Amino acid sequence: MEFQRTWHGATVDGHVHMGPMDEESVLLDIMGAAGIGQAALASIQDPQRGAGLGGPLMMKARHPRRFYVFAGPNHALASAPSGAAVPLAEQVGRLLTAGCDGIKMIDGKPTSRRTLNVPVSAPYFADYWEAVESLDLPLIWHVGDPEEFWDPSRAPGWAVEQDWCYGPEDVPLEQLYAEVDEVLERHPRLRVSFAHFYFLSADLRRAARFLDAHPTVRFDLAPGIEMLYNTSRNPDAARDFFIRYSDRIIFGTDIFTELTVAEALARAGIVQRWLETEDEFRVPPEADFLLGPPTDGVIRGLALPDGVLERIYQGNFADLAGTEPRPIELAAAADLCHAIAGVAEALSGTPASQTEAGHAAQMLEAMA
């Protein structure tokens, strides 16, 4: 998508996903094409395969100034047999020791609730939240989904394909929000970047009340294409919101390394064009299917001032996680990957050395 950018400074992408290490060159090509200098790799662990964290840790080891790692908890590791179990609170400490920059939480997405039906405000998470708050670790947290996913008549086709449509057997969106409110009330110093604008883009008044009530939280802009459509219904009000809360919004794309460079460039370009110009445009046909077809709606740009763009593109993430990533501790990172690989072997029967975590552990040890 060709458009005239107005921002030419440094850009940090606060929400990126990476697969195995063999996707390293893809991610670097994507970032170069999209003008992204640094990125936060949001790691969602797959305990059975031992996947999700090894690749991001290796990217940090190979490119220590470019990549932040936000690592998710491993619930299978927390419930492993005695002697192998690492409770969630202890995992937080080990992630920090290994050089992770923060925590990524997918607990709060309804599909995750189907797997682990435990509210984030439940006693199971109590020590975990204490640890995250006391260590002052920043958090990228996905809570909820677009409200239309609970309405079969409004859910987009691509969401249906991903099984992201919810019925009476699923947790309601308002219950998820209430659980988060409980956590933030108990732990008011938690520093959270809520992914996808916390799915409040259709109600900017409520979004403002939430930010006002919780001064340590932020929203990221990873689409959720509905966010751009919702703000486009009243771009003046959206622009006023972004200017008023210019210190609370973080640029993000939700780029993932299974995308082609063209698809990733389209995804980043949509958000950049929306922020920087007053153009009226649609999702380009080369965009990935999770953004839906061009016929879904019109996006109207916000044409934000340079000072606001600077905060969104770099300053707010630096406030959250620092201007430079934490240094990786190779031995500690390898030990953590070995533990993850061991649990994967117990769950799946795949030899630990053949899992993604096992491969990463070997590579990290070789670099130490």
N, C-alpha and C positions, 0 to 999 in steps of 0.2 A: 504494500500500500504506500503510494508516494504522497508525501505531504511535506510542507516546509516547517521543519522544527524550529522552535524559538529557544529551546534550552540546549546549551552546548557544554555544560559543565559535567562534573563527575556524577555518575548514577550508581546507586546501590539498589539491587533488587532484593527486597526483603522476603521473598517467598518463591523458592525454586525447588524442584524435586529432581534427584539424580538416581539413576539405577546403578548397575554394576560398573566397575572400573573401566570396562571396555568401552564405555560411553563417554570417557573423558574428552576425547577430541570433539565429539558432537557438542558437548556443553560449552567448550571453549569457542567453537565456531559460532554457536548461537549467541553467546555473550558479545563476541566481537561484532557480529552483524547488527545486534540491537543496541550497541553502545553502552553495555553494562560493564562497569569496571569491577565491582565486587558483588557477591551474592551470598545470601543466607540459604544454605541447603537444609531444607526441612525433612528430617528423616523419620519416616514411619516404619517401624520394625515389623517384619514378618517372622515371628518366632519359629514357625515350623520349618521354614527354608533358611533361617539364619541370615536373612536378607534385610537391607534397608539402611544399615549404619556403616558397613564396611566400605562401600564406595565413597560416601561423603568424607569419612575419616582419611581415606587415601588421597582424596582431592585436597584436603587441608594440608596433608603432609607434603604433597608435591607442589602446592601453590599456596604457601602459608599466608600470604598477604591478601589473597583474593577471596578466600572462602571462609565463611562462618558456618559452623555446624550446630543446628538445633536438633537435638536427638530425643526421640520419643521413648517412653517407658516400655519395657518388655515384660508383659504380664506373665508369660510362661516362665521367664527367669525368676520372677518373684514367687511363683508357686512351685518351683522345682523341688525335688526331694531334698530332705534335710542334708545339709552339707554342701549342696550345689545351689540352694536358693539364695537369691540376692533381693531382699525387700526393696520396694519402690524407693523409699527414702535413701537407702544405701546406694541404689543405682544412681540417684541424683549426684551423690558425692563422687562416685566413680566416673560418671560422665564429665564432671568438672575437672577431676584429676587428669583425665585423658586429654583434656584440652577443648572439650565442647564449649560453645559460647552461650548456650541456652537450651531450653526444653521446647520440644514440639509436642503438642497434645492434639490427638485426633479424637480422644474421648470427649464426646459432646456432639459428634456427628451421629445421626440416628442409626446408620449402618453399623457403626462401631458398638452402639448400644445393643444391637442384636447379638453381637458376639460376647461382650462383657456387660451384662445387664446390672451394672452397679452405678448409681448416681455419683457424680464427681464430688458431691457434698457428703457422701457416706463415710463411715469410719474407716473403710478400706483405704481411702486416700488421705486420711488425717495426717499421718506422719510425713507423707510425701509433700503435702502443701506446706507443712512446717519447714521442711528442708529447703524447698524452692524459695520460700520467702526469706528464711534466715541466711541463705547463701546469696541472696539478691540476684538470682539468675533470671534473665529475661525469658519470656515465654511467648511462643507463637501458638495460638489456640484456635482450633476450628470448633465452633459451637453452632449447631443448627444446620439449616440449609434454606434455600429460598422458600418462602411461605407457600408458593404455589405447588411445591412438591407434595404437600398434604392434600391437594385438591386434584383428583384425576382429570377433571375437565380442563384444568389449566396447565398441568405438568407438560413440559416440552418433550418431544420424542426422544431426544438424546438422553434425558434423565430417566425415562422409562427403560431405555436400553441398559443403563447402568444399575438398574434396580434401586434407583434413588427416589422412588415414589412411596409414600407412607400412608398407612391406614390405621384403623383403630387399634391394631396390635402393636403399633410403634409408639415410641415416646412422643408426646406433643411438643411442639416448638416452645410454647410458653413454659412448660415444665423444665425444659433445658435452660431457659433463661433464668427461671427461679432458682435452679440449682447453682448456677454461676453467681447469682446475687448472694446466695448463702456463703459461697467460698470467698468472694470479695469482701463480704462483711467480716468474716473471721480473719481474713488475711489482707488488710487494706494496703499493705506495702508491696503486694504482688505487682510486678511490671509486665503487663500483658499487651501483646499486639494481637488483637482479634482479627482472624483471617476473614477476607471477603466482606469487609465493612460490617462484620457482625450480623450480616443479613438484615440490616436496618435501613437500607437505602430507600425503601418505599415510605419511610416515616422519619424524616429528618428531625422533626421535633422530638421524637423519642430518642433518636440517636444523640441529640444535643443534651437531653436530660441525663442520659447514661454517661456521657463524657464528663458532664458537670459533676455528677455524683461520684465519679471514680477518677481522680486526677492522675493516677499512675497508669492508666490504660490508653491504648491507641487502637486505631483501625488500620488494616492494610487494604490495599486496593486490588489484590489479586482477583480477577474476574472469575466467577459470578457475573456472567454477561447481563443478568437482570439488573445489576447495580447501575450499569451505563444506561439501560433503558429507563429505569426508574428516575434517575436524575435528569434525563433528557425531557421528561414531561414538564419540568419547570427548571430550566438551566440557570435562571437568575437566582432562584432560591438555593440551588445547589452550589453555585459560585459563592454566594454569601456564606454558606456553611463552610466551604473549604477555606475561605479567607479567615473566617472567625476561628476555626479550629486548625489553622495551618501548622501548628506545632504538635498535632495529634494524629497525623495521617502519614502512612508509610507507603511508598511505591512498591508494588509487587505485581508479578505477572502470572504466577502459578505455572511457569514453563516447566515442562518435564522432558527428560532426555529421549523419550520415545518419539518426540516430534521431529519432523524435518526442520532444517534451518528456515525454510520458507514459512512453515506453519508457526514456528516460534517467533519469527520476525513479525508476522501478522498479529499474533497475540500481544506482543510488546507494543507494536505500533498502534493498536487500537487504544490502549491505555494512554500512550504518549500523546496521540492526536486529540483524545478527549480532554486531557489536562491542558494542552498547550495552545490549542487553536479554537476558533469559533466555528469550525467547519460543521456541516451537517452531512453525515455519511452512514454507511452500513458496514456490517461485518464483511470483510472481503471474502470472495469465494475460496481462496486458498487457505483460510483459517481452519484450524482443527475442529472436528465435529462437536466437541464439547462447548463450543461457542455458538452452535446452531447455524442455520442457513441465513444468507443475507436478507431474506424476506421476513425475518422475525421482527425487525423493527429498525427505527432510525435513531442514531446517536447524535447528540448535539454537544459540541465542545464547550468547555468552560473558559478557555482563554485566560488562565490564571496568571497573575503577575510573577515576575522573575523571583521575587523574594519568597513567594509561596511555593513556587516550583523548587527552589533550593531546599526548603525545609522538607518537602515531600520526597524529593529524589535522593537526598543524602543526609540532611541534618537530623531528621527525626529518628532515622535508624541508628545514626551515631550516638544519639542520646540514649537509645535503648540498649545497644550492644557494644558501644565503643567505636572509635575511628579505625581501629585495627583489630583483626581477629586475635583471640588468645593463641599462644603457641601450643602446638600439639606435643604431648608427652608420649613418645613412640612406644615405650615399654608398657605404660599404663593402657594405652589404646590397644595394643596387641593383647594384653591380658583380658581386657573387656571383650574383645572379639573372640578370644578362645572360649570364654564363658558362654557367649551367645551361640557359638558353634556347637558346644557341648549339649546345650538344651535342644538345639535343632536336631542333633543326632538322636537324642532320646525320643523326640516327638515323631520323627520321620523315618529313622533308620538310615538316613544318608550319612556316610562317614563325616565327622566334623571337619576334616581337612578338605573335603570336597564342597563344603558350603561356601557361600559368599563371605561370611564372617571368617571362616577358616582360611580362605585364600588371603583375605585382608590381613589377618593376624600374621601369616607368614611373610607377607610383603613388608609390613610394619617392622617386624623383627629384623628383616634384612637391612632396613634403613637405619636401625638403631645403632 
